[in-house]
């Protein structure tokens, strides 16, 4: 997977279909050579012999060609590394050595190339690892003993694209209840910057971009990059004056200070992963999905259970008896995991009190959570709870005891978004308190699942008395990761879900420590089609939680829809139910039981199969298809039917054109070539109709 030239100055990483090459010049300039279809080492060496462009006034021949541009010298592009000491600013590094290591996870697929540089005692190591056709990149900086080194900016990687005309940029934007909306626009000269200044990944952008010149869903070259960081972040896509394109990204949004490294201290950036695909946007997505299932998501080979969550059924007005009644109805329709949401702890009767006091409310659960958990277990389900450990209400025992544990700026007006404050997780005493409380909680009752929420942004990110308070932006995330890692190690049977008021914390970093994510607080089945379409560009259905809730929709728009439409929309991911089952009729419960049983049949295809987006949710008919082995399933949704026009067939993908496929819904047998080129009728009509069609190769 890694080829090295005899002179030890040209490196080539290769996956099944793609290669990535770089070269070190005699002047210690690390130059990018190739990222694209698979090439041989001889091809990379030929590229290395190509001279840099001739000097042009007011320009640098290095710009747009360096692998990891640093601040200092004749460079005018956005630097990936900005360093300041007491004496100087900038970097002037020299190559020291390279090595091949086993990476952090070892094994034959974990071979890692490390390029080591030095700048007067500051050791800089660039890490490269090929995971299938995904290149993982990160950087380690270590202060070897010279005074203090301030990292103003330390990006994980700079990606360089080949010379092409007409680049287009795809990204996922949005807001609360409208996350992961896909947009695509021409890239023009200058910089396009996306990111978060909020202390978490954010609802506004997912840390992912894709670039192409003429790709479609099914064909064409696509370059994609995704950052694995759950705090503030930035990705900058620049089209330089000569039209070359570079993508730079890492932790932190601004260049005003990231960390201060004392002698012997080090910092490793998050992973910034990238891929090339010639299979269009669909091929790029399937490569991302396979990568995450194989190398990012914990226990990805285990299918996620059907869950019930109590939030929309009860909000804060909960009791043990009420939850038990919901649990009985949930078990009756085939639910496998019952989750008690907000309101079970402390003085939590509204969002104004209780956060931080992670003990069961004695009035609502007089004997703790164990009696309810035992009842749920007795019904054949697993038991889960909601927590928001990084937050505290001013009206809480924790805040009254430790008001100095929150982020705050002395002498400034405090903001209490959602009536809560952010704990300073960079403090070791806060870390230990949360570990002790959560470990005790998970040890004291048979809890199988934790929904971990984060319901407000950083606004008062101060740390009085700390010499370098800026570090809390990075150290908060590192402490979060360490706490999750510690809890997972101590309680390996417990699964975790990442939530942040919906989809406000979704990225490769948190996905490496959680089992699924809450995609959006918007549970309207029609809105969800567009949200899930965007989400699928980068992340697999295996982590995409989706609920069936009440109709009319109570959270947002009051839209009415059938159980059929709600279930089909939600069954494209990890199915959940969030409605008030005590208000559902016997007919609705019976229908729900049938849909849950059907989902369990198709679950392996949805959660482990290859996804094909057959029709986007931009018009009347949309459809997705999952393929696993000899089986395939199509989930089709019709928004509306206009002018009496017939609903088009859906052309399937990923099938054997020479084989025959039987539809389990109709019993009809179809030729693979016909399904691929002429399509499959869905039988849909009218408004907000939906269908699931299962086919098996015979």
C-alpha positions as CSV (number, residue, x, y, z in Angstrom):
1,X,0.0,0.0,0.0
2,X,3.0,2.3,0.4
3,X,5.8,2.4,-2.3
4,X,9.0,4.4,-1.8
5,X,11.5,5.5,-4.3
6,X,15.1,4.3,-4.0
7,X,16.3,7.8,-3.0
8,X,13.7,7.9,-0.2
9,X,12.2,11.2,-1.4
10,X,9.1,10.1,-3.3
11,X,6.2,8.3,-1.6
12,X,3.2,6.6,-3.2
13,X,0.1,5.4,-1.2
14,X,-2.3,3.2,-3.1
15,X,-5.8,1.7,-2.4
16,X,-7.9,-0.6,-4.6
17,X,-8.6,2.1,-7.2
18,X,-6.8,5.3,-6.3
19,X,-3.3,6.6,-5.4
20,X,-1.8,9.5,-3.5
21,X,1.8,10.7,-4.2
22,X,4.2,13.3,-2.8
23,X,7.8,14.2,-3.2
24,X,10.5,16.0,-1.2
25,X,12.8,18.3,-3.2
26,X,16.4,18.9,-2.6
27,X,15.4,22.2,-1.0
28,X,13.3,20.4,1.6
29,X,10.1,21.5,-0.1
30,X,7.4,18.9,0.3
31,X,5.4,18.9,-3.0
32,X,2.1,17.3,-3.9
33,X,2.3,15.1,-7.0
34,X,-0.9,13.1,-7.5
35,X,-4.3,12.3,-6.1
36,X,-6.6,10.3,-8.3
37,X,-6.7,7.0,-10.2
38,X,-4.2,4.4,-9.3
39,X,-0.7,4.9,-10.7
40,X,2.7,3.1,-10.4
41,X,5.8,4.4,-8.5
42,X,7.4,5.0,-11.9
43,X,4.6,7.4,-12.7
44,X,5.0,9.3,-9.4
45,X,8.8,9.5,-10.0
46,X,8.1,11.0,-13.5
47,X,5.9,13.6,-11.9
48,X,8.6,14.4,-9.4
49,X,11.0,15.3,-12.2
50,X,8.6,17.9,-13.5
51,X,10.0,21.4,-12.7
52,X,8.2,24.0,-10.7
53,X,6.7,26.9,-12.8
54,X,9.0,29.7,-13.6
55,X,9.0,32.7,-11.3
56,X,6.3,35.3,-12.0
57,X,6.3,38.7,-10.2
58,X,4.3,38.9,-7.1
59,X,3.7,35.1,-7.1
60,X,5.3,32.0,-5.6
61,X,6.0,28.8,-7.6
62,X,5.3,26.9,-4.4
63,X,1.7,28.2,-4.0
64,X,-0.8,25.5,-4.8
65,X,1.9,22.8,-5.1
66,X,3.1,22.3,-1.5
67,X,1.7,19.3,0.4
68,X,1.5,21.2,3.7
69,X,2.1,24.9,3.3
70,X,3.5,26.6,6.5
71,X,3.7,30.3,7.4
72,X,6.9,32.0,6.4
73,X,9.1,32.5,3.3
74,X,7.8,33.0,-0.2
75,X,4.3,31.6,0.3
76,X,1.0,33.5,-0.1
77,X,-1.6,30.8,0.2
78,X,-3.5,30.1,3.4
79,X,-0.9,28.4,5.7
80,X,-1.8,25.1,7.4
81,X,0.6,25.8,10.2
82,X,1.1,29.1,12.0
83,X,3.5,29.0,15.0
84,X,4.7,31.8,17.3
85,X,7.5,31.8,19.9
86,X,8.8,34.6,22.1
87,X,11.4,35.4,19.5
88,X,9.8,34.8,16.1
89,X,6.8,33.7,14.1
90,X,6.6,31.3,11.2
91,X,8.2,27.9,10.3
92,X,11.4,27.1,8.5
93,X,11.6,23.3,8.7
94,X,14.0,20.7,7.4
95,X,13.3,17.1,6.6
96,X,14.6,14.6,9.2
97,X,13.4,11.2,8.2
98,X,10.5,9.0,7.2
99,X,9.2,5.7,8.6
100,X,6.5,3.2,8.1
101,X,4.6,2.2,11.2
102,X,1.6,0.1,12.1
103,X,-0.6,3.2,12.9
104,X,-2.7,3.6,15.9
105,X,-4.7,0.4,15.3
106,X,-2.0,-1.9,13.9
107,X,-2.7,-4.7,11.4
108,X,-1.9,-4.9,7.7
109,X,-4.5,-2.3,6.8
110,X,-3.0,0.2,9.3
111,X,0.3,0.9,7.7
112,X,1.1,4.5,8.3
113,X,3.7,6.7,6.5
114,X,5.3,9.3,8.8
115,X,7.3,12.2,7.5
116,X,9.4,13.9,10.2
117,X,10.6,17.5,10.0
118,X,12.2,19.8,12.5
119,X,12.3,23.6,13.1
120,X,14.7,24.5,15.8
121,X,13.4,21.9,18.3
122,X,9.8,21.9,17.1
123,X,9.2,18.4,15.8
124,X,6.5,18.2,13.0
125,X,5.3,14.8,11.9
126,X,2.9,14.4,8.9
127,X,0.9,11.1,9.1
128,X,-0.6,9.3,6.1
129,X,-2.6,6.2,6.1
130,X,-4.6,4.5,3.3
131,X,-7.9,2.9,4.4
132,X,-9.3,1.3,1.2
133,X,-9.5,4.4,-1.1
134,X,-9.7,6.9,1.8
135,X,-6.5,8.7,2.8
136,X,-6.3,9.6,6.5
137,X,-4.1,12.6,7.3
138,X,-3.1,14.2,10.5
139,X,-0.2,16.1,12.0
140,X,1.7,15.9,15.3
141,X,3.6,18.8,16.8
142,X,6.0,18.3,19.7
143,X,8.0,21.0,21.5
144,X,11.4,19.4,22.0
145,X,12.4,21.8,24.7
146,X,12.7,25.3,23.4
147,X,10.7,27.7,25.5
148,X,7.0,28.1,24.8
149,X,5.5,27.5,21.4
150,X,2.1,28.9,20.6
151,X,0.1,27.2,17.9
152,X,-1.9,29.9,16.3
153,X,-3.2,27.5,13.6
154,X,-2.4,23.8,13.1
155,X,-4.5,22.2,10.4
156,X,-4.7,18.5,9.8
157,X,-4.0,18.6,6.1
158,X,-4.0,20.6,2.9
159,X,-5.5,18.7,-0.1
160,X,-4.4,19.7,-3.7
161,X,-6.6,19.0,-6.7
162,X,-5.4,18.5,-10.2
163,X,-5.7,21.1,-12.9
164,X,-9.2,21.1,-14.2
165,X,-11.7,23.7,-15.6
166,X,-15.1,24.3,-14.0
167,X,-14.8,23.0,-10.5
168,X,-18.1,22.8,-8.6
169,X,-18.3,22.7,-4.8
170,X,-20.8,20.5,-2.9
171,X,-21.5,21.1,0.8
172,X,-24.1,20.4,3.5
173,X,-25.6,23.4,5.2
174,X,-28.6,24.1,7.4
175,X,-29.8,25.1,10.8
176,X,-31.7,23.6,13.7
177,X,-34.4,21.2,12.3
178,X,-33.0,21.7,8.8
179,X,-29.6,20.1,8.9
180,X,-27.6,18.4,6.2
181,X,-29.2,20.1,3.2
182,X,-27.1,19.5,0.0
183,X,-26.1,22.4,-2.2
184,X,-23.8,22.6,-5.2
185,X,-22.4,25.7,-6.9
186,X,-19.5,26.7,-9.2
187,X,-16.2,27.4,-7.4
188,X,-14.8,30.8,-8.2
189,X,-11.5,32.5,-7.5
190,X,-10.9,33.3,-3.9
191,X,-11.8,31.3,-0.8
192,X,-15.0,29.6,0.4
193,X,-14.8,29.0,4.2
194,X,-17.2,26.9,6.2
195,X,-17.0,25.9,9.8
196,X,-18.2,26.4,13.4
197,X,-17.3,29.0,16.0
198,X,-19.8,27.4,18.4
199,X,-17.7,24.9,20.4
200,X,-19.3,21.9,18.7
201,X,-19.7,20.7,15.1
202,X,-22.8,22.7,14.6
203,X,-26.1,22.4,12.7
204,X,-25.0,25.0,10.1
205,X,-22.4,22.9,8.3
206,X,-21.2,19.3,8.3
207,X,-17.4,19.2,8.1
208,X,-17.4,17.7,4.6
209,X,-17.0,19.1,1.1
210,X,-16.9,17.5,-2.4
211,X,-15.6,18.9,-5.6
212,X,-16.2,17.8,-9.2
213,X,-16.2,19.2,-12.7
214,X,-18.9,17.2,-14.5
215,X,-20.0,14.4,-12.1
216,X,-23.4,12.9,-11.8
217,X,-24.8,10.5,-9.2
218,X,-23.5,7.6,-11.2
219,X,-20.4,8.6,-13.0
220,X,-17.5,11.1,-13.0
221,X,-14.6,12.1,-10.8
222,X,-15.4,13.3,-7.3
223,X,-13.0,14.5,-4.6
224,X,-14.3,14.5,-1.1
225,X,-12.8,15.6,2.3
226,X,-14.2,15.1,5.8
227,X,-12.9,16.3,9.2
228,X,-13.1,14.3,12.3
229,X,-13.5,17.0,15.0
230,X,-16.4,17.7,17.4
231,X,-15.5,21.2,18.4
232,X,-15.1,24.5,16.5
233,X,-13.5,23.8,13.1
234,X,-12.8,25.3,9.7
235,X,-12.5,24.1,6.1
236,X,-11.3,26.5,3.5
237,X,-11.6,25.8,-0.2
238,X,-9.4,28.1,-2.3
239,X,-9.2,28.6,-6.0
240,X,-5.9,30.4,-6.5
241,X,-5.0,33.0,-9.1
242,X,-3.7,30.3,-11.5
243,X,-7.0,28.4,-10.9
244,X,-5.4,25.6,-8.9
245,X,-7.5,24.4,-6.0
246,X,-6.5,23.6,-2.4
247,X,-8.6,22.5,0.6
248,X,-7.3,23.1,4.1
249,X,-9.0,22.1,7.3
250,X,-8.6,21.5,11.0
251,X,-9.7,22.3,14.6
252,X,-10.5,25.8,15.5
253,X,-12.1,28.5,13.4
254,X,-9.8,31.5,13.8
255,X,-6.0,32.0,13.8
256,X,-6.0,33.7,17.2
257,X,-4.6,30.9,19.2
258,X,-5.2,27.1,19.5
259,X,-2.8,25.8,22.1
260,X,0.4,26.7,24.0
261,X,3.0,23.9,24.1
262,X,5.4,23.9,26.9
263,X,8.7,21.9,26.7
264,X,8.0,18.3,26.1
265,X,4.3,18.9,25.3
266,X,2.7,17.8,22.0
267,X,-0.5,18.2,20.0
268,X,-2.0,15.9,17.4
269,X,-4.6,17.3,15.0
270,X,-7.8,15.5,14.3
271,X,-8.0,13.3,11.2
272,X,-8.8,15.0,7.9
273,X,-9.8,12.2,5.5
274,X,-10.1,12.4,1.8
275,X,-11.1,10.3,-1.2
276,X,-11.1,10.2,-4.9
277,X,-13.8,8.3,-6.8
278,X,-14.7,8.0,-10.5
279,X,-18.1,6.5,-9.7
280,X,-19.9,9.9,-9.3
281,X,-21.4,11.1,-6.1
282,X,-23.0,7.7,-5.4
283,X,-19.6,5.9,-5.7
284,X,-18.0,8.5,-3.4
285,X,-20.7,8.0,-0.8
286,X,-20.4,4.2,-0.9
287,X,-16.7,4.5,-0.4
288,X,-17.2,6.8,2.6
289,X,-19.8,4.4,4.0
290,X,-17.6,1.4,3.7
291,X,-14.7,3.3,5.3
292,X,-16.8,4.3,8.3
293,X,-18.3,0.8,8.8
294,X,-14.8,-0.8,8.6
295,X,-12.6,1.8,10.4
296,X,-14.7,4.4,12.3
297,X,-17.9,3.2,13.8
298,X,-17.6,1.0,16.9
299,X,-19.1,-2.5,16.5
300,X,-20.4,-1.6,13.1
301,X,-21.1,-5.3,12.3
302,X,-23.9,-5.2,14.9
303,X,-27.2,-4.0,13.6
304,X,-28.8,-1.3,15.7
305,X,-32.1,-2.1,17.4
306,X,-35.5,-0.5,16.9
307,X,-35.9,2.0,19.7
308,X,-38.7,3.9,21.4
309,X,-37.9,7.4,22.8
310,X,-40.2,9.0,25.3
311,X,-39.5,12.7,24.5
312,X,-42.3,13.6,22.1
313,X,-44.8,11.4,24.1
314,X,-44.2,13.0,27.5
315,X,-41.7,15.8,27.3
316,X,-40.8,16.7,31.0
317,X,-44.0,15.3,32.5
318,X,-42.9,11.8,33.3
319,X,-43.3,9.2,36.0
320,X,-42.3,5.6,36.5
321,X,-45.9,4.4,35.9
322,X,-46.3,6.4,32.8
323,X,-43.0,5.2,31.3
324,X,-44.0,1.6,32.1
325,X,-47.2,2.0,30.3
326,X,-45.4,3.3,27.2
327,X,-42.9,0.5,27.5
328,X,-45.7,-2.1,27.4
329,X,-47.1,-0.6,24.2
330,X,-43.7,-0.3,22.7
331,X,-42.9,-3.9,23.4
332,X,-46.3,-4.8,21.8
333,X,-45.3,-3.4,18.4
334,X,-41.8,-5.0,18.5
335,X,-39.6,-2.3,19.9
336,X,-36.2,-3.6,21.1
337,X,-34.8,-0.7,23.1
338,X,-36.8,1.7,25.4
339,X,-35.2,5.1,26.1
340,X,-36.3,7.5,28.8
341,X,-35.5,11.0,27.6
342,X,-35.1,14.2,29.6
343,X,-36.8,14.6,33.0
344,X,-35.8,11.6,35.0
345,X,-33.1,13.2,37.2
346,X,-32.7,15.9,39.9
347,X,-35.3,18.7,40.0
348,X,-35.8,18.4,36.2
349,X,-39.5,19.3,35.8
350,X,-38.6,21.8,33.0
351,X,-35.5,23.0,31.3
352,X,-34.9,25.5,34.1
353,X,-33.4,23.2,36.7
354,X,-31.6,19.9,37.4
355,X,-28.9,19.7,34.8
356,X,-25.7,18.4,36.4
357,X,-27.5,16.4,39.2
358,X,-27.3,13.0,37.6
359,X,-29.4,11.0,40.2
360,X,-33.0,9.9,39.7
361,X,-35.7,12.2,40.8
362,X,-37.0,10.7,44.1
363,X,-40.6,11.8,43.5
364,X,-40.7,10.3,40.0
365,X,-38.4,7.3,40.6
366,X,-38.5,6.7,44.3
367,X,-36.4,3.5,44.1
368,X,-34.1,4.7,41.3
369,X,-34.1,3.6,37.7
370,X,-33.6,-0.1,38.4
371,X,-37.3,-1.0,38.9
372,X,-38.3,0.6,35.5
373,X,-35.2,-0.9,33.8
374,X,-36.2,-4.4,35.2
375,X,-39.7,-4.0,33.9
376,X,-38.4,-3.0,30.5
377,X,-36.0,-5.9,30.5
378,X,-38.9,-8.2,31.5
379,X,-40.7,-7.1,28.4
380,X,-37.8,-8.3,26.2
381,X,-36.4,-4.8,25.5
382,X,-33.1,-3.1,26.4
383,X,-33.2,0.1,28.5
384,X,-31.7,3.5,27.8
385,X,-31.6,7.0,29.2
386,X,-30.9,10.6,28.1
387,X,-28.0,12.7,29.6
388,X,-26.4,16.1,28.9
389,X,-23.2,15.8,30.9
390,X,-21.4,18.9,29.6
391,X,-24.2,21.3,30.8
392,X,-25.5,22.6,34.1
393,X,-28.5,24.7,35.2
394,X,-27.8,27.6,37.6
395,X,-30.7,26.0,39.5
396,X,-28.9,22.8,40.4
397,X,-27.0,21.3,43.4
398,X,-23.9,21.1,41.2
399,X,-23.8,24.7,40.3
400,X,-24.5,25.9,43.8
401,X,-21.6,23.8,45.0
402,X,-19.2,24.7,42.2
403,X,-20.1,27.9,40.4
404,X,-16.5,28.2,39.2
405,X,-16.8,25.0,37.1
406,X,-18.6,26.7,34.2
407,X,-17.2,28.7,31.3
408,X,-17.5,32.4,32.0
409,X,-15.9,35.8,31.4
410,X,-15.6,37.8,34.6
411,X,-17.1,41.3,34.3
412,X,-19.3,40.3,31.3
413,X,-23.0,39.6,31.0
414,X,-23.6,35.9,31.2
415,X,-25.7,34.1,28.6
416,X,-28.0,31.2,29.7
417,X,-29.1,29.7,26.4
418,X,-31.9,27.2,27.2
419,X,-31.5,28.3,30.8
420,X,-28.2,26.4,31.1
421,X,-24.4,27.0,31.2
422,X,-21.5,25.0,29.7
423,X,-19.2,23.2,32.1
424,X,-15.5,23.7,31.6
425,X,-14.5,20.2,30.7
426,X,-10.9,21.3,30.3
427,X,-10.7,21.3,34.1
428,X,-9.6,18.0,35.6
429,X,-12.0,18.2,38.6
430,X,-14.9,18.6,36.2
431,X,-13.7,15.6,34.2
432,X,-13.4,13.4,37.3
433,X,-16.9,14.5,38.6
434,X,-18.5,13.5,35.4
435,X,-16.7,10.2,35.3
436,X,-17.7,9.4,38.8
437,X,-21.4,10.3,38.3
438,X,-21.8,8.6,35.0
439,X,-19.9,5.5,36.0
440,X,-22.0,5.3,39.2
441,X,-25.2,5.7,37.1
442,X,-24.3,3.0,34.6
443,X,-23.2,0.7,37.4
444,X,-26.3,1.2,39.5
445,X,-29.0,0.0,37.0
446,X,-29.1,-2.2,33.9
447,X,-28.6,0.6,31.4
448,X,-27.8,-0.5,27.9
449,X,-28.0,2.8,26.0
450,X,-27.1,6.5,26.6
451,X,-28.4,9.3,24.5
452,X,-25.7,12.0,25.0
453,X,-27.0,15.5,24.2
454,X,-25.5,19.0,23.9
455,X,-28.1,21.7,23.7
456,X,-26.3,25.0,23.6
457,X,-23.2,26.6,22.0
458,X,-20.2,28.2,23.7
459,X,-20.8,31.9,24.2
460,X,-18.8,32.7,27.4
461,X,-15.7,30.6,26.8
462,X,-13.6,32.1,29.5
463,X,-11.5,30.5,32.2
464,X,-10.5,32.9,34.9
465,X,-7.1,32.2,36.4
466,X,-5.9,30.1,33.5
467,X,-2.7,31.6,31.8
468,X,-3.9,30.4,28.4
469,X,-7.7,30.2,28.5
470,X,-7.9,29.7,24.7
471,X,-7.0,26.1,25.2
472,X,-10.4,25.2,26.6
473,X,-11.8,25.1,23.0
474,X,-9.5,22.2,22.2
475,X,-9.2,20.6,25.6
476,X,-13.0,20.5,26.0
477,X,-13.3,18.2,23.0
478,X,-10.3,16.1,24.0
479,X,-11.8,15.7,27.5
480,X,-15.2,14.7,25.9
481,X,-13.4,12.1,23.8
482,X,-11.4,10.8,26.8
483,X,-14.6,10.5,28.9
484,X,-16.5,8.6,26.2
485,X,-13.5,6.3,25.7
486,X,-13.3,5.7,29.5
487,X,-17.0,4.9,29.8
488,X,-17.0,2.6,26.8
489,X,-14.0,0.7,28.3
490,X,-15.7,0.4,31.7
491,X,-19.2,-0.4,30.3
492,X,-18.6,-2.3,27.0
493,X,-22.3,-3.4,26.8
494,X,-23.6,0.2,26.8
495,X,-24.2,1.9,23.4
496,X,-24.0,5.7,23.0
497,X,-25.8,8.1,20.7
498,X,-24.5,11.5,19.8
499,X,-27.1,14.2,19.9
500,X,-26.9,18.0,19.9
501,X,-30.4,19.4,19.6
502,X,-30.7,17.1,16.7
503,X,-27.8,17.0,14.2
504,X,-25.4,19.5,15.9
505,X,-22.6,17.1,16.6
506,X,-22.1,14.8,13.7
507,X,-18.5,14.1,12.4
508,X,-16.0,11.4,12.1
509,X,-14.5,12.2,15.5
510,X,-17.6,11.6,17.6
511,X,-18.7,8.7,15.3
512,X,-15.6,6.8,16.3
513,X,-16.9,6.8,19.9
514,X,-20.7,6.5,19.5
515,X,-22.9,3.9,17.9
516,X,-25.4,6.2,16.1
517,X,-26.3,9.9,15.9
518,X,-29.6,11.8,16.1
519,X,-29.9,13.2,12.6
520,X,-32.3,16.1,13.4
521,X,-35.0,17.1,15.8
522,X,-37.2,17.5,12.8
523,X,-39.2,14.2,12.6
524,X,-41.6,15.4,9.9
525,X,-41.3,12.5,7.4
526,X,-41.3,14.7,4.3
527,X,-38.7,17.2,5.6
528,X,-36.6,14.2,6.7
529,X,-36.2,13.0,3.1
530,X,-34.0,16.0,2.1
531,X,-32.2,15.8,5.5
532,X,-31.4,12.1,5.0
533,X,-30.5,12.7,1.4
534,X,-27.8,15.1,2.4
535,X,-26.7,13.1,5.4
536,X,-26.1,10.0,3.1
537,X,-23.6,11.9,1.0
538,X,-21.0,11.2,3.7
539,X,-22.5,9.0,6.5
540,X,-24.1,5.5,6.3
541,X,-27.6,4.5,7.2
542,X,-26.1,2.4,10.0
543,X,-25.7,5.5,12.2
544,X,-28.7,7.6,11.0
545,X,-31.4,7.5,13.6
546,X,-34.9,8.3,12.3
547,X,-38.2,8.2,14.2
548,X,-41.8,7.7,13.5
549,X,-43.8,10.3,15.5
550,X,-47.4,11.5,15.8
551,X,-49.5,12.9,13.1
552,X,-50.2,15.8,12.7
553,X,-46.5,16.6,13.5
554,X,-46.3,18.2,16.9
555,X,-42.7,19.6,16.8
556,X,-42.7,21.8,13.7
557,X,-45.4,22.1,11.1
558,X,-48.6,20.3,12.0
559,X,-48.4,18.3,8.7
560,X,-50.5,15.2,8.7
561,X,-49.2,12.0,7.1
562,X,-50.1,8.3,7.1
563,X,-48.3,5.7,9.2
564,X,-47.1,4.2,5.9
565,X,-45.4,7.4,4.8
566,X,-43.9,8.0,8.2
567,X,-42.5,4.5,8.5
568,X,-41.1,4.2,5.0
569,X,-39.3,7.6,5.5
570,X,-37.8,6.5,8.8
571,X,-36.9,2.9,7.7
572,X,-34.2,4.3,5.5
573,X,-32.0,4.6,8.6
574,X,-32.0,3.2,12.2
575,X,-35.7,3.0,12.9
576,X,-37.1,4.5,16.0
577,X,-40.6,5.4,17.3
578,X,-41.2,8.6,19.2
579,X,-45.0,9.1,19.3
580,X,-47.3,8.9,22.2
581,X,-48.3,5.2,21.9
582,X,-50.9,5.5,24.6
583,X,-52.9,7.7,22.2
584,X,-52.5,5.4,19.2
585,X,-55.6,3.3,18.2
586,X,-55.5,-0.5,18.2
587,X,-55.5,-0.3,14.4
588,X,-52.5,2.0,14.4
589,X,-50.6,-0.2,16.8
590,X,-51.4,-3.3,14.7
591,X,-50.1,-1.5,11.5
592,X,-47.0,-0.3,13.4
593,X,-46.3,-3.9,14.5
594,X,-46.3,-4.9,10.8
595,X,-44.0,-2.1,9.8
596,X,-41.5,-2.9,12.6
597,X,-41.5,-6.6,11.7
598,X,-40.8,-5.6,8.0
599,X,-38.0,-3.3,9.1
600,X,-36.4,-6.2,11.0
601,X,-36.4,-8.2,7.8
602,X,-34.7,-5.5,5.7
603,X,-32.5,-4.2,8.5
604,X,-29.3,-6.0,7.4
605,X,-29.7,-4.5,3.9
606,X,-30.3,-1.0,5.2
607,X,-27.6,-0.9,7.9
608,X,-25.0,-3.0,6.1
609,X,-25.8,-2.8,2.4
610,X,-24.6,-0.5,-0.3
611,X,-26.7,2.6,-0.8
612,X,-27.9,3.8,-4.2
613,X,-29.8,7.1,-4.4
614,X,-32.2,6.4,-7.3
615,X,-34.1,9.7,-7.3
616,X,-33.4,12.8,-5.1
617,X,-36.2,14.3,-3.0
618,X,-36.5,17.4,-5.2
619,X,-39.8,16.7,-7.0
620,X,-42.6,14.2,-6.9
621,X,-40.9,10.8,-6.5
622,X,-37.8,10.0,-4.5
623,X,-36.3,6.6,-3.9
624,X,-33.3,4.9,-2.3
625,X,-32.1,1.4,-2.7
626,X,-29.9,-0.9,-0.6
627,X,-28.1,-3.9,-1.9
628,X,-26.5,-6.7,0.1
629,X,-25.6,-10.0,-1.6
630,X,-28.5,-11.4,-3.6
631,X,-31.1,-9.2,-2.0
632,X,-32.1,-5.6,-2.6
633,X,-34.8,-3.3,-1.2
634,X,-36.2,-0.1,-2.6
635,X,-37.8,2.6,-0.4
636,X,-39.9,4.9,-2.5
637,X,-41.8,8.1,-1.4
638,X,-44.2,10.2,-3.5
639,X,-44.5,13.8,-2.4
640,X,-47.3,14.7,-4.8
641,X,-48.8,13.6,-8.1
642,X,-49.6,16.5,-10.4
643,X,-51.9,16.8,-13.5
644,X,-52.7,13.1,-13.4
645,X,-49.3,12.3,-14.8
646,X,-48.2,8.7,-14.2
647,X,-45.5,8.1,-11.6
648,X,-42.3,7.2,-13.3
649,X,-40.6,3.8,-12.8
650,X,-37.4,3.8,-10.7
651,X,-34.3,2.4,-12.4
652,X,-32.4,0.2,-10.0
653,X,-28.6,-0.1,-9.5
654,X,-26.1,-2.6,-8.3
655,X,-27.8,-5.6,-9.8
656,X,-26.6,-8.4,-12.1
657,X,-28.0,-7.7,-15.5
658,X,-27.9,-11.3,-16.5
659,X,-29.9,-12.5,-13.4
660,X,-33.6,-12.6,-12.6
661,X,-35.1,-11.0,-9.5
662,X,-38.4,-11.9,-7.8
663,X,-40.3,-9.1,-6.1
664,X,-41.6,-10.3,-2.7
665,X,-44.5,-7.8,-2.7
666,X,-46.0,-8.8,-6.1
667,X,-44.4,-12.2,-6.8
668,X,-43.4,-10.9,-10.2
669,X,-40.1,-11.9,-11.7
670,X,-37.9,-9.2,-13.4
671,X,-34.8,-9.5,-15.5
672,X,-31.9,-7.6,-14.0
673,X,-31.2,-5.8,-17.3
674,X,-34.8,-4.6,-17.4
675,X,-34.7,-3.3,-13.9
676,X,-31.4,-1.5,-14.6
677,X,-32.4,0.2,-17.8
678,X,-36.2,0.4,-17.8
679,X,-37.0,0.4,-14.1
680,X,-39.5,-1.0,-11.6
681,X,-43.1,0.3,-11.1
682,X,-43.7,1.5,-7.5
683,X,-47.5,1.5,-7.6
684,X,-47.6,4.9,-5.9
685,X,-50.2,7.5,-6.5
686,X,-51.7,10.7,-4.9
687,X,-49.9,12.7,-2.2
688,X,-47.6,11.5,0.5
689,X,-47.7,7.9,-0.6
690,X,-44.8,5.4,0.0
691,X,-43.8,1.8,-0.6
692,X,-41.1,-0.7,0.1
693,X,-40.2,-3.2,-2.6
694,X,-38.0,-6.2,-1.8
695,X,-36.3,-8.2,-4.5
696,X,-34.2,-11.3,-4.4
697,X,-32.0,-12.9,-7.1
698,X,-33.3,-16.3,-8.1
